[in-house]
Amino acid sequence: MKFVTEHDRGAFIFEDEKIGKKAGLIMYSILNRDGKFPWKTIFHEIDRGLFQEDGRFVEIFQLWVAPEYRRNGIATKLKLTLEELAGCRESSRFFDIAVAS
């Protein structure tokens, strides 16, 4: 698994190492519910009790698995890797943003 991270955002990329093809991707941001956002969000409308005490949470804004690799646990592995990172950064709440296309 490859990764690109900064202190407040990042991505994990799952590759089929045999052929060097990208099989899955998860992209995230570490945000604070109480912060100001330059874009419209619903975070201030969500019950404050759903957030950890300091307001931080992990927003998953992209989770993708190539069709031929689906149903093999790749999305689960990506999410567990992110949960492990979040635990190291003491951020335990997750919100997945779903967009219908």
Residue pairs with C-beta under 8 A, 6 or more apart in sequence:
1 12
1 13
1 14
1 15
1 77
1 78
1 81
2 12
2 13
2 15
3 10
3 11
3 12
3 13
4 10
4 11
4 13
5 11
5 85
7 30
8 29
8 30
8 31
9 27
9 28
9 29
9 30
10 27
10 28
10 85
11 25
11 26
11 27
11 28
11 62
12 25
12 26
12 78
12 81
12 82
13 22
13 24
13 25
14 22
14 23
14 24
14 25
14 65
14 74
14 77
14 78
15 21
15 22
15 23
16 22
16 23
16 69
21 66
22 66
23 65
23 66
23 69
23 74
24 64
24 65
24 66
24 69
24 74
24 75
24 77
24 78
25 62
25 63
25 64
25 65
25 78
26 60
26 62
26 63
26 64
26 75
26 78
26 79
26 81
26 82
27 60
27 61
27 62
27 63
28 58
28 59
28 60
28 61
28 82
29 58
29 59
29 61
30 56
30 57
30 58
30 59
30 86
30 89
30 91
31 37
31 43
31 56
31 57
31 58
31 59
32 54
32 55
32 56
32 57
33 43
33 44
33 46
33 48
33 51
33 55
33 56
33 57
34 55
35 55
37 43
43 95
50 93
51 57
51 93
52 91
52 92
52 93
56 90
56 91
56 93
57 91
57 93
57 94
57 95
58 82
58 86
58 91
58 93
58 94
58 95
59 94
59 95
59 97
60 79
60 82
60 94
60 95
60 96
60 97
61 97
63 75
63 78
63 79
63 96
65 74
65 75
82 94
83 94
86 92
86 94
